[in-house]
Amino acid sequence: MRGQDTVTPHPRPADHTGAGPRVAPGRRTRSTPRRGPHRAVRVRLVWRLFVQGTAVTFALLIPVLVVLSWLEATRGGLDWVPGFTAAVVAVYLVALVAYLRVGLFIGPDSIAERPFAGPTRTIPLDRVSRAVLLDMHRSMSVPSRPQLFLLDAEGRVLLRMRGEYWRHSDIALVASRVDAVLERVPKPVTLNELQESNPRLLFWFERRPWLRP
């Protein structure tokens, strides 16, 4: 990562005696200390997800609407079509606004996370004592994507960025703003491997294989 000091090899996993979760063998670096105030930056979710979701929704909805309209037309009644269309457009606009609302606001001393619903959550950068950057396969049939975990002194996940939702350049930007030890896992891992070795890094449903999509 740009702006980091020389990488020091780390031949064994992190100390398991502490409170933090284990990590796979990797390399540790320390981000370059922040020199003066950074310009505040906002990063957004990738548009690909919204476009794909829209395409799937309308691909399922349009045939149903056509069939229902044809059935109603044979009975001479289509009064419900304008109202139904207006409801679909309203739901779509609400989803669009919610999607645009999601983002991270990266300031000189904190990261503010704005979710789909609920209040904005602020993470002071001085609470971040460690970061883990790795590539993870959801399954071996799909390419690996980067995952960034920001952890506090007790190993709790303060922020997680997944490559499915964030641009790789934005993940690198957030990692560069953190003045903490950054540990890179050199080899891609699977979700099952991470569940076995570092379950505290995962969401609750990811720790339960029967709930995974």
Summary of the structure (lengths in Angstrom):
residues: 213
radius of gyration: 22.1
end to end distance: 32.2
largest distance: 76.3
contacts: 534
relative contact order: 0.19
helix: 38%
strand: 25%
